[in-house]
Amino acid sequence: MNKKIIISTVLLLFFKFSYGQITSHSNRNDDKNHFDSAKLSYNFEKNVFVNNEVITLKKDKVERDVPWFVERFKIAAGFYEALNNTNISLGNSSGSIGTGVDFESDLGFSKYSPTFLAGIDWRSTSRSKFTLNYYNLHRNANYRLQKSINFGDNTYEIDAKVNSYFNTSIFRFSYGYALISKPDYELGLSIGTHIVGAKAGISLADSNISIKTSDDFGFTAPLPDFGIWGGYAFSNRFAFNGEFNYFALKINDIKGTILGFDGAFTYKVLENLDLSSGLTGFNFKVDAIKDHLNGDFKWGNNGIFFKVSYSFGKNKWH
């Protein structure tokens, strides 16, 4: 009897222990599965959150709304009708003071001079742009003097027939950053430099003069500038863009002051083709000493331009 009781007790304890182990193991598996599920759910939610954030960032980067005229690359070429105002005095280094010569009034230059202009824009981002522009003006005249002129080392007397010229080449490179960039407009600051190459001269044109009399003067001056620029889109095809820049600086024997502006209305004819027309101007004053000559140049050209622009290149903001 005692043996049966002992055996029954042992069997009961065995089954109870085994059931406890199975239950505990099952509970641990359930807990582990629940933990893994929660972890998976957490990771899934985290991944979704991260993905959403990445998508949001990409969407913000790819689909940021900017004015339609903001393109990756843009090349432009056109026609410029410049109204000139040219005043030059040229004395020698011995101390003589040259006569102030108005090239339009005193030497018979035409005030208007047509020329070709070209430029290229590159947007490294939707806010940052690099610009390079170029144009030149070559002008000359034959004229019988109405007054005596001291120019360089020579004096050109009244009623003398003279040939004169004034040639300029202007490059402008600038970097601009849009402090404000919205779907319809942008506004920013720029820093750049005008590289102005100028040559001017006068020579006697009378055929009975055996000795050549002439004076020439030239310089190349880098003239930095700071400016403000911006644009506004009135519609999906019509916009206005403008810029104003100014600076004054002295480098060695060259002292210069510049003032420039540009404003144009632009119409999108085709997807990558724009037409622009407006007003532009560049005015500078340069005092220079070179090759034993002292020169004072005051020159301004302001006028109407018309240009065609072609844009290309992939961007991430349209």
C-alpha positions as CSV (number, residue, x, y, z in Angstrom):
1,M,0.0,0.0,0.0
2,N,2.8,2.4,0.9
3,K,4.6,1.5,-2.3
4,K,1.5,2.4,-4.3
5,I,1.1,5.7,-2.6
6,I,4.8,6.6,-3.1
7,I,4.7,5.6,-6.8
8,S,1.4,7.6,-7.3
9,T,3.0,10.6,-5.6
10,V,6.1,10.4,-7.7
11,L,4.1,10.1,-10.9
12,L,1.9,13.0,-9.9
13,L,4.9,15.2,-9.2
14,F,6.5,14.2,-12.5
15,F,3.4,15.1,-14.6
16,K,3.0,18.4,-12.7
17,F,6.7,19.3,-13.3
18,S,6.5,18.3,-17.0
19,Y,3.3,20.3,-17.4
20,G,4.9,23.3,-15.7
21,Q,7.9,23.1,-18.0
22,I,5.7,22.9,-21.1
23,T,3.6,25.8,-19.9
24,S,6.6,27.9,-19.0
25,H,8.2,27.1,-22.4
26,S,5.0,27.9,-24.1
27,N,4.7,31.2,-22.2
28,R,8.3,32.0,-23.0
29,N,7.7,31.3,-26.7
30,D,4.5,33.4,-26.6
31,D,6.4,36.2,-24.8
32,K,9.2,35.9,-27.4
33,N,6.8,35.9,-30.2
34,H,5.0,38.9,-28.7
35,F,8.4,40.6,-28.2
36,D,9.5,39.8,-31.8
37,S,6.2,40.9,-33.1
38,A,6.4,44.1,-31.1
39,K,10.0,44.6,-32.2
40,L,9.0,43.9,-35.8
41,S,6.1,46.2,-35.5
42,Y,8.4,48.8,-33.9
43,N,11.0,48.3,-36.6
44,F,8.4,48.4,-39.3
45,E,6.9,51.6,-37.9
46,K,10.4,53.0,-37.5
47,N,11.3,52.0,-41.1
48,V,8.0,53.5,-42.3
49,F,8.8,56.7,-40.3
50,V,12.3,56.8,-41.7
51,N,11.1,56.1,-45.2
52,N,8.4,58.7,-44.8
53,E,11.1,61.2,-43.7
54,V,13.3,60.2,-46.6
55,I,10.4,60.5,-49.0
56,T,9.6,63.9,-47.5
57,L,13.1,65.0,-47.8
58,K,13.3,63.8,-51.4
59,K,10.0,65.3,-52.2
60,D,11.1,68.6,-50.7
61,K,14.4,68.3,-52.7
62,V,12.9,67.1,-55.9
63,E,9.7,68.9,-56.1
64,R,10.5,72.2,-54.4
65,D,8.4,74.7,-56.2
66,V,10.4,77.6,-57.7
67,P,9.7,80.1,-60.5
68,W,9.6,78.5,-64.0
69,F,12.6,80.6,-65.2
70,V,14.9,78.9,-62.7
71,E,16.8,76.4,-65.0
72,R,20.0,74.4,-64.7
73,F,21.8,75.9,-67.7
74,K,20.7,78.8,-69.8
75,I,22.6,80.3,-72.8
76,A,21.5,83.6,-74.3
77,A,22.4,85.7,-77.3
78,G,20.9,88.9,-78.6
79,F,21.1,92.5,-79.9
80,Y,21.9,95.6,-77.9
81,E,21.3,99.2,-79.0
82,A,23.6,101.3,-76.8
83,L,23.2,105.0,-76.1
84,N,26.8,106.2,-75.3
85,N,28.1,109.0,-73.3
86,T,31.9,109.2,-73.5
87,N,34.2,111.8,-71.9
88,I,38.0,111.3,-71.9
89,S,40.9,113.5,-70.8
90,L,44.4,112.4,-71.6
91,G,47.5,114.2,-70.3
92,N,51.1,113.2,-70.1
93,S,53.2,112.3,-67.0
94,S,55.0,115.7,-67.1
95,G,52.1,117.3,-65.5
96,S,50.1,118.7,-68.4
97,I,46.4,118.4,-68.2
98,G,44.6,117.0,-71.1
99,T,41.4,118.6,-72.5
100,G,38.2,117.0,-71.5
101,V,36.9,115.5,-74.7
102,D,33.3,114.5,-75.3
103,F,33.6,111.9,-78.1
104,E,30.1,112.4,-79.2
105,S,30.1,116.2,-79.4
106,D,33.8,117.1,-80.0
107,L,34.8,114.2,-82.2
108,G,31.6,113.4,-84.1
109,F,30.9,110.0,-82.7
110,S,27.4,108.7,-83.0
111,K,25.6,108.4,-79.7
112,Y,24.0,105.1,-80.8
113,S,26.0,101.9,-81.5
114,P,24.4,98.5,-82.1
115,T,26.2,95.4,-80.9
116,F,26.0,91.7,-80.1
117,L,25.7,90.4,-76.6
118,A,25.9,86.9,-75.1
119,G,25.7,85.1,-71.8
120,I,25.4,81.9,-69.9
121,D,23.9,81.0,-66.5
122,W,24.5,77.9,-64.4
123,R,22.4,77.0,-61.4
124,S,24.4,74.7,-59.1
125,T,21.3,74.6,-56.9
126,S,17.9,76.3,-57.2
127,R,19.3,79.2,-55.1
128,S,22.9,79.5,-56.4
129,K,23.7,80.8,-59.8
130,F,26.9,81.6,-61.7
131,T,26.7,84.1,-64.6
132,L,29.0,85.1,-67.4
133,N,28.1,87.9,-69.8
134,Y,30.0,89.5,-72.7
135,Y,29.6,92.3,-75.2
136,N,31.9,94.8,-77.0
137,L,31.5,98.2,-78.6
138,H,33.8,99.3,-81.5
139,R,33.4,102.9,-82.5
140,N,35.2,105.4,-84.7
141,A,34.7,108.6,-86.5
142,N,36.3,111.1,-88.9
143,Y,35.7,114.7,-88.0
144,R,36.9,118.2,-88.4
145,L,37.6,119.8,-85.1
146,Q,35.5,122.7,-83.9
147,K,37.9,123.5,-81.0
148,S,41.6,122.8,-80.0
149,I,42.2,119.6,-78.1
150,N,45.2,118.7,-75.9
151,F,45.3,114.9,-75.9
152,G,48.3,113.0,-74.7
153,D,51.5,114.5,-76.0
154,N,50.0,116.5,-78.8
155,T,47.7,119.4,-79.5
156,Y,45.1,119.1,-82.2
157,E,44.2,122.5,-83.5
158,I,40.8,123.8,-84.5
159,D,39.7,122.9,-88.0
160,A,42.1,119.9,-88.1
161,K,40.7,116.7,-89.6
162,V,41.1,113.8,-87.2
163,N,40.4,110.1,-87.0
164,S,39.4,108.8,-83.6
165,Y,38.3,105.5,-82.1
166,F,37.1,104.1,-78.8
167,N,36.8,100.4,-78.5
168,T,35.7,98.4,-75.4
169,S,35.2,94.8,-74.5
170,I,33.4,93.9,-71.3
171,F,33.2,90.6,-69.5
172,R,31.2,90.2,-66.3
173,F,31.3,87.1,-64.1
174,S,29.2,86.9,-61.0
175,Y,27.8,84.6,-58.3
176,G,24.4,85.1,-56.9
177,Y,22.5,83.5,-54.0
178,A,18.7,83.7,-53.6
179,L,18.0,84.6,-50.0
180,I,14.3,84.3,-50.7
181,S,13.0,81.6,-53.1
182,K,9.3,81.1,-53.5
183,P,7.1,79.5,-56.2
184,D,6.5,82.9,-57.9
185,Y,9.5,85.0,-57.1
186,E,13.1,85.0,-55.8
187,L,15.4,87.7,-54.4
188,G,19.1,87.5,-53.7
189,L,22.5,89.2,-53.4
190,S,25.4,88.9,-55.9
191,I,29.2,89.5,-56.0
192,G,31.1,89.7,-59.3
193,T,33.6,91.5,-61.4
194,H,33.6,93.5,-64.6
195,I,36.7,93.1,-66.7
196,V,36.8,96.2,-68.9
197,G,39.3,96.4,-71.8
198,A,39.3,99.9,-73.4
199,K,41.4,101.5,-76.1
200,A,41.0,105.1,-77.4
201,G,43.0,107.2,-79.8
202,I,43.2,110.3,-82.0
203,S,45.3,110.9,-85.1
204,L,45.5,113.6,-87.7
205,A,43.9,112.6,-91.0
206,D,45.0,115.5,-93.3
207,S,46.8,114.1,-96.3
208,N,49.3,116.9,-96.6
209,I,50.9,116.2,-93.2
210,S,54.1,114.2,-93.6
211,I,54.7,113.5,-89.9
212,K,52.3,111.1,-88.2
213,T,50.7,112.6,-85.2
214,S,48.7,110.3,-83.0
215,D,47.9,109.5,-79.4
216,D,46.6,106.2,-78.1
217,F,45.7,105.0,-74.7
218,G,44.4,101.7,-73.4
219,F,43.9,99.7,-70.2
220,T,42.3,96.5,-68.9
221,A,40.7,96.9,-65.4
222,P,39.0,94.4,-63.2
223,L,36.2,96.2,-61.4
224,P,34.5,94.2,-58.7
225,D,30.8,94.9,-57.8
226,F,28.1,93.9,-55.4
227,G,24.5,93.8,-56.3
228,I,20.9,92.8,-55.7
229,W,18.9,90.7,-58.1
230,G,15.5,89.0,-58.4
231,G,12.7,87.8,-60.5
232,Y,8.9,87.5,-60.5
233,A,6.7,85.2,-62.5
234,F,3.4,86.8,-63.4
235,S,2.2,83.5,-65.0
236,N,3.5,80.2,-66.3
237,R,4.9,82.0,-69.3
238,F,5.5,85.7,-68.4
239,A,8.1,87.0,-65.9
240,F,10.3,90.0,-65.0
241,N,13.9,89.7,-63.9
242,G,16.2,92.5,-62.8
243,E,19.6,93.3,-61.3
244,F,21.4,96.3,-59.9
245,N,25.2,96.4,-59.0
246,Y,27.7,99.0,-57.8
247,F,31.2,99.3,-56.5
248,A,34.2,101.6,-56.3
249,L,37.8,100.4,-55.9
250,K,41.5,101.4,-56.5
251,I,44.1,98.9,-57.6
252,N,47.6,100.1,-58.1
253,D,47.4,102.9,-60.6
254,I,43.9,102.2,-61.7
255,K,40.9,103.7,-59.8
256,G,37.4,102.8,-60.9
257,T,33.7,103.2,-60.1
258,I,31.0,101.3,-61.7
259,L,27.2,101.2,-61.7
260,G,25.2,98.7,-63.7
261,F,21.6,97.6,-64.0
262,D,19.5,95.2,-66.0
263,G,15.8,94.7,-66.2
264,A,13.8,92.6,-68.7
265,F,10.4,91.0,-69.3
266,T,10.6,87.4,-70.4
267,Y,8.1,85.3,-72.3
268,K,8.4,81.5,-72.6
269,V,7.7,80.7,-76.2
270,L,8.5,77.0,-76.0
271,E,9.4,74.6,-73.2
272,N,13.1,75.5,-73.4
273,L,13.0,78.7,-75.4
274,D,12.5,82.2,-74.0
275,L,12.4,85.7,-75.5
276,S,13.4,88.7,-73.4
277,S,13.5,92.5,-73.9
278,G,14.3,95.3,-71.6
279,L,16.8,97.9,-70.5
280,T,20.4,97.5,-69.5
281,G,23.2,99.8,-68.6
282,F,26.9,100.0,-67.6
283,N,28.5,103.2,-66.4
284,F,32.0,103.5,-65.2
285,K,34.7,106.1,-64.4
286,V,38.3,105.0,-64.5
287,D,41.4,107.0,-63.7
288,A,44.6,105.3,-64.9
289,I,48.3,105.9,-65.2
290,K,50.1,103.9,-67.8
291,D,53.1,104.3,-70.2
292,H,53.8,107.8,-69.0
293,L,50.2,109.0,-69.7
294,N,47.5,110.0,-67.3
295,G,44.0,109.1,-68.4
296,D,40.5,109.9,-67.1
297,F,37.7,107.9,-68.6
298,K,34.0,108.5,-68.0
299,W,31.9,106.3,-70.1
300,G,28.3,105.1,-70.0
301,N,26.2,102.9,-72.3
302,N,22.5,102.5,-71.6
303,G,19.9,101.1,-73.9
304,I,17.4,98.5,-75.1
305,F,18.2,94.9,-75.7
306,F,16.5,91.9,-77.2
307,K,17.7,88.3,-76.6
308,V,16.8,84.7,-77.1
309,S,17.6,82.2,-74.3
310,Y,17.7,78.4,-74.5
311,S,17.7,76.3,-71.3
312,F,18.8,72.7,-70.8
313,G,20.0,70.3,-68.2
314,K,18.3,68.2,-65.6
315,N,17.4,69.8,-62.3
316,K,15.9,68.6,-59.0
317,W,13.6,71.5,-58.3
318,H,10.9,71.4,-61.0
